[in-house]
């Protein structure tokens, strides 16, 4: 079955450490997105990519980095510059010309310890 | 820039009753898409219903229907015959029409409404 796989489900980060969240899709979707979810703030866009080797900053890109070397993969790195990284992270994808909403992954819960 | 507002942080409904969740949005565009997503305790985002702005007819999916009022920029979700499994966070979202070009596939979300269903 086609879908989006996010891993790991839970991730713990020490202060000053970079961590990478994985997002893989086998839907042949062109566009992929990373959102951060905090209580009371809904989903906020971190980065998005509409084509391989190209990506754009979203509303809260500071302290994060991404790459899009393959159509299927869009990993998110949370760097030490992100001062408050504890949150739930959701990856999503959609066909660029699609008229439907996103397909979401099941999310990664990141906690700073 | 477009914004989406959900003014009800929490709602409660009795099982088998009907509940309406509110959503308003702000845009200067005439063509766009609106969505309601459900996020149950598993945190998996599930598309509930979508509406194209050029369609006057309100979208319906089984027990879920919307009241789309374009002039008022309102997009409320009605859940009929509420079930325990409907308990979740519900997000309203906006997306531009592709005809505008640029990064049109971005979804802009509201802050969500947490729906509790009482047995």
Interface residues (C-beta under 8 A of the other chain):
Chain A: X31 X33 X35 X40 X41 X42 X43 X44 X45 X48 X50 X56 X58 X88 X90 X92 X94 X96 X97 X98 X99 X100 X101 X102 X104 X106 X107
Chain B: X6 X9 X33 X35 X37 X42 X43 X44 X45 X47 X50 X52 X91 X93 X95 X98 X103 X105 X106 X107 X109 X110 X111 X112
